[in-house]
Amino acid sequence: MSLSRYTKKKEAYQANPEGKAPSMGYTFPTIFIEEEENVLSDYLLTCAASNYGLTTKLIVYLHSR
């Protein structure tokens, strides 16, 4: 949504605040459920604490599995 369209929608919402407030930006699809994200995060933190060097390429591979 362009900035001018957003401001018009925001002004209209402020004049009559019914329904959902306008939002700016894009939504991104969720790749992991919260539990999977926590497991991957814990694994990466454990590897970092062990000074195990993970490359960016490997992290992307683990993320896409």
Buried (B, 14 or more C-beta within 10 A) or exposed (E): EEEEEBEEBBEEBEEEEEEEEBEEEEEEEEEEEEEEEEEBEEEBEEBEEEEEEEEEEEEEEEEEE
